[in-house]
Amino acid sequence: MTLSVTELNAQIRGSLARAFPAEVWVRGEVQKLSQPPSGHVYFTLAEQRGGQTAAAMPVTLLAREKRKIDAELAGLPVELVNGAEVRIRAKVTVYVPRGQLQLEMTALDPYFTMGKIAAQRSRVLAALSAEGLLEHNRRLAMPELPMRVALVTSRDSAAYHDFVHELEESGFGFLVFSCDARVQGQDAPRSLAAGLRAAVMTRPDVIVVVRGGGAAHDLVAFDHEAVARLIALAPVPIIVGVGHQVDRSVADEVAHTSRKTPTACAQFLVATVREAVSAIDDRWQSIVGAARTSLARQERSHTEVHDRVEQRTRHHVGRAEQRVNALADALRRSATVALRSQAHQIDVRLTRVAERAEVRLERRSVMLDHRLERLRRAATAPFEPASKHLDGVDARVRALDPARVLARGYSITRTADGRVARKVADFVVGDALHTRLAEGVVVSRVEATEEQ
Amino acid sequence: MSESDPIAYADAIAELDEILAELERDDVDVDHLADRVRRASELVRICRDRISASKLEVEQIVADFDA
């Protein structure tokens, strides 16, 4: 029995359908992806082992299946691209016109791919971290004036134009070295690495790596270890702007600065330069201000000198005036003192004259007194003897005075009829005796009489 | 920085700061003051030129991918 090729292929297809009655899930790496105008997508699902392709299988994704898958992937960072690790659901079959064994893909598991991407990122980040490269580029100082910009991106892409347009709008004289590189697709890692090396060669102030917008989620090149290493070890700061995605690529992690879009990267540069401009303006203003202040200070110091000269002059004139006044005062004072001492001397003389005059007068007066005394004595002398005689008479007279006799203790006794008793016979017993003493009279009775 | 530029931007800024510090001292004489301000304005001009005198310029570099 001889089969036609069609019959053979059909039989094989039937056998496969019996062997694989249901669709199968297969995992592998997407390679040789092509998408002709028909809308169908063709690629090879390969299994890499030790850098070699150990096994491969052609995959066909019909346009209508692709639309379904695209709808399911909307908003997820997963895309059917070269290099992507995918898990697909497919029917194992034979393409009869070519007798080619193939998978007819009907679904894509996005979470498998996302897991693979995350795992890959983790692995690269861990490796860079172990070598201390994660912070390497970030530790470089961003130049104050990043005017020389090496731009690594696909020339004439939307990203390129967005970036260059933004710089142009600023009006600053940036110099951009455009280093063309593929940022998507199979070649991207190698092309990006070459672009980065070329960028370093231009000796720029800063390197910018950007990637266009759109819906593309292919960050394979930006998660690539070789690219990440180049970014980390670049001699100048690298600014990365690779799209709007939620998750960050390895390039974002190792770059000096990361922005979401090319425009944002350009704005960052413009802002940095603007800051430098304003810093220069500030310094200029400060210098102008300081110069003015300094001039004002000088002027002030001139004024101060002038003022001080004037002040000193006034001071000296004042002092001289004071000195003259003081001298005049002193003169006046000493003149007064001299006058006063003259006056005093005159006073002293006057006093002495007066004193002397007084002494003389005194003497004259004493002499006068003497003369008066002598005169008095001379006048009274002739009466002296008569006077003495009279004095004797007087004494005798006074000695006879009964009062004086009584005073000496004698008494006078009288009879009752008042006669002075001189004889005992004058009395008889019982007669009253009146005895006169110096002071008063005693009346007594005669008790006896005795003749002597 | 191109070779024709006699002074690097950072150096210019540093010199500006130096001049400023000098002018803020008390002992600047007037002749010197004028010199310093003139030099400062020159530095500012150099810095400004570097930033904005020229229009944006793009040089194309073709990376040799096959090397």
HADDOCK unambig.tbl for C-alpha pairs under 7 A between the chains (distance, minus, plus):
assign (segid A and resid 147 and name CA) (segid B and resid 51 and name CA) 7.00 0.50 0.50
assign (segid A and resid 168 and name CA) (segid B and resid 56 and name CA) 5.69 0.50 0.50
assign (segid A and resid 171 and name CA) (segid B and resid 52 and name CA) 6.58 0.50 0.50
assign (segid A and resid 171 and name CA) (segid B and resid 55 and name CA) 6.90 0.50 0.50
assign (segid A and resid 172 and name CA) (segid B and resid 51 and name CA) 5.58 0.50 0.50
assign (segid A and resid 172 and name CA) (segid B and resid 52 and name CA) 4.23 0.50 0.50
assign (segid A and resid 172 and name CA) (segid B and resid 55 and name CA) 6.72 0.50 0.50
assign (segid A and resid 172 and name CA) (segid B and resid 56 and name CA) 6.80 0.50 0.50
assign (segid A and resid 173 and name CA) (segid B and resid 51 and name CA) 5.49 0.50 0.50
assign (segid A and resid 173 and name CA) (segid B and resid 52 and name CA) 4.51 0.50 0.50
assign (segid A and resid 173 and name CA) (segid B and resid 53 and name CA) 6.14 0.50 0.50
assign (segid A and resid 173 and name CA) (segid B and resid 54 and name CA) 4.61 0.50 0.50
assign (segid A and resid 173 and name CA) (segid B and resid 55 and name CA) 4.65 0.50 0.50
assign (segid A and resid 173 and name CA) (segid B and resid 56 and name CA) 4.74 0.50 0.50
assign (segid A and resid 174 and name CA) (segid B and resid 56 and name CA) 4.87 0.50 0.50
assign (segid A and resid 174 and name CA) (segid B and resid 57 and name CA) 6.41 0.50 0.50
assign (segid A and resid 175 and name CA) (segid B and resid 56 and name CA) 5.86 0.50 0.50
assign (segid A and resid 175 and name CA) (segid B and resid 57 and name CA) 4.83 0.50 0.50
assign (segid A and resid 175 and name CA) (segid B and resid 58 and name CA) 5.95 0.50 0.50
assign (segid A and resid 176 and name CA) (segid B and resid 57 and name CA) 6.00 0.50 0.50
assign (segid A and resid 176 and name CA) (segid B and resid 58 and name CA) 4.61 0.50 0.50
assign (segid A and resid 176 and name CA) (segid B and resid 59 and name CA) 6.04 0.50 0.50
assign (segid A and resid 177 and name CA) (segid B and resid 58 and name CA) 5.82 0.50 0.50
assign (segid A and resid 177 and name CA) (segid B and resid 59 and name CA) 4.73 0.50 0.50
assign (segid A and resid 177 and name CA) (segid B and resid 60 and name CA) 5.81 0.50 0.50
assign (segid A and resid 177 and name CA) (segid B and resid 61 and name CA) 6.36 0.50 0.50
assign (segid A and resid 178 and name CA) (segid B and resid 58 and name CA) 6.73 0.50 0.50
assign (segid A and resid 178 and name CA) (segid B and resid 59 and name CA) 5.97 0.50 0.50
assign (segid A and resid 178 and name CA) (segid B and resid 60 and name CA) 4.82 0.50 0.50
assign (segid A and resid 178 and name CA) (segid B and resid 61 and name CA) 5.54 0.50 0.50
assign (segid A and resid 179 and name CA) (segid B and resid 60 and name CA) 6.54 0.50 0.50
assign (segid A and resid 179 and name CA) (segid B and resid 61 and name CA) 4.86 0.50 0.50
assign (segid A and resid 179 and name CA) (segid B and resid 62 and name CA) 5.98 0.50 0.50
assign (segid A and resid 179 and name CA) (segid B and resid 63 and name CA) 6.29 0.50 0.50
assign (segid A and resid 180 and name CA) (segid B and resid 61 and name CA) 6.75 0.50 0.50
assign (segid A and resid 180 and name CA) (segid B and resid 62 and name CA) 5.90 0.50 0.50
assign (segid A and resid 180 and name CA) (segid B and resid 63 and name CA) 6.37 0.50 0.50
assign (segid A and resid 191 and name CA) (segid B and resid 65 and name CA) 6.03 0.50 0.50
assign (segid A and resid 194 and name CA) (segid B and resid 63 and name CA) 6.03 0.50 0.50
assign (segid A and resid 194 and name CA) (segid B and resid 64 and name CA) 6.84 0.50 0.50
assign (segid A and resid 194 and name CA) (segid B and resid 65 and name CA) 5.73 0.50 0.50
assign (segid A and resid 195 and name CA) (segid B and resid 63 and name CA) 5.56 0.50 0.50
assign (segid A and resid 198 and name CA) (segid B and resid 63 and name CA) 5.64 0.50 0.50
assign (segid A and resid 280 and name CA) (segid B and resid 44 and name CA) 6.50 0.50 0.50
assign (segid A and resid 283 and name CA) (segid B and resid 16 and name CA) 6.77 0.50 0.50
assign (segid A and resid 284 and name CA) (segid B and resid 44 and name CA) 6.93 0.50 0.50
assign (segid A and resid 286 and name CA) (segid B and resid 20 and name CA) 6.84 0.50 0.50
assign (segid A and resid 287 and name CA) (segid B and resid 20 and name CA) 5.22 0.50 0.50
assign (segid A and resid 287 and name CA) (segid B and resid 37 and name CA) 6.98 0.50 0.50
assign (segid A and resid 290 and name CA) (segid B and resid 20 and name CA) 6.81 0.50 0.50
assign (segid A and resid 290 and name CA) (segid B and resid 23 and name CA) 5.54 0.50 0.50
assign (segid A and resid 290 and name CA) (segid B and resid 24 and name CA) 5.71 0.50 0.50
assign (segid A and resid 291 and name CA) (segid B and resid 23 and name CA) 6.02 0.50 0.50
assign (segid A and resid 291 and name CA) (segid B and resid 33 and name CA) 6.71 0.50 0.50
assign (segid A and resid 294 and name CA) (segid B and resid 23 and name CA) 6.63 0.50 0.50
